[in-house]
């Protein structure tokens, strides 16, 4: 049985792999240009370090842009 948290993390991982510009600049700088496996490892490490609240906010910002607060630019 797949849980909501699993879905959110998998979608975040996929979105970040497809568009690394969504990552913070400091993480973008760590991404290797030609090593796809290394890129996925760094993105995986980034996602695994997220708190529940941060992952949920990032998910909402990417997949539900109208959900953002005026204070979250």
C-alpha positions as CSV (number, residue, x, y, z in Angstrom):
1,X,0.0,0.0,0.0
2,X,1.4,3.4,-1.0
3,X,1.1,6.2,1.5
4,X,0.7,9.9,0.8
5,X,4.2,10.6,2.0
6,X,5.7,8.2,-0.4
7,X,3.8,9.8,-3.3
8,X,4.9,13.3,-2.3
9,X,8.6,12.3,-2.0
10,X,8.5,10.3,-5.3
11,X,6.9,13.2,-7.1
12,X,9.4,15.7,-5.6
13,X,12.3,13.5,-6.6
14,X,11.0,13.2,-10.2
15,X,10.3,17.0,-10.4
16,X,13.8,17.9,-9.1
17,X,15.4,15.4,-11.5
18,X,13.5,16.9,-14.4
19,X,14.2,20.5,-13.4
20,X,17.2,20.9,-11.1
21,X,16.6,24.7,-11.2
22,X,14.0,24.0,-8.4
23,X,16.9,23.1,-6.1
24,X,18.7,25.7,-4.0
25,X,21.8,27.1,-5.7
26,X,24.1,25.5,-3.2
27,X,22.7,22.0,-4.1
28,X,22.7,22.8,-7.9
29,X,26.4,23.5,-7.7
30,X,27.0,20.0,-6.4
31,X,25.3,18.3,-9.4
32,X,27.7,16.6,-11.9
33,X,27.1,17.6,-15.5
34,X,27.5,14.2,-17.2
35,X,26.9,11.7,-14.4
36,X,23.2,10.9,-14.2
37,X,23.6,8.5,-11.3
38,X,25.6,11.0,-9.3
39,X,22.9,13.7,-10.0
40,X,20.2,11.4,-8.8
41,X,22.2,10.5,-5.6
42,X,22.6,14.2,-4.7
43,X,18.9,14.9,-5.4
44,X,18.0,11.8,-3.3
45,X,20.2,13.0,-0.4
46,X,18.5,16.4,-0.7
47,X,15.0,15.0,-0.6
48,X,15.9,12.6,2.3
49,X,17.1,15.6,4.4
50,X,13.8,17.4,4.1
51,X,11.6,17.8,7.1
52,X,7.9,16.8,6.6
53,X,6.8,20.4,6.6
54,X,9.5,21.5,4.2
55,X,8.7,18.6,1.8
56,X,5.0,19.4,1.9
57,X,5.5,23.1,1.3
58,X,7.9,22.4,-1.6
59,X,5.4,19.9,-3.1
60,X,2.6,22.5,-2.8
61,X,4.8,25.2,-4.3
62,X,5.6,23.0,-7.3
63,X,2.3,21.2,-7.9
64,X,-0.2,23.6,-6.5
65,X,1.2,27.1,-7.2
66,X,-2.1,28.8,-6.3
67,X,-1.7,27.4,-2.7
68,X,1.3,29.7,-1.8
69,X,0.9,32.3,0.8
70,X,1.8,35.9,0.0
71,X,4.6,35.5,2.5
72,X,6.2,32.7,0.6
73,X,7.8,34.2,-2.4
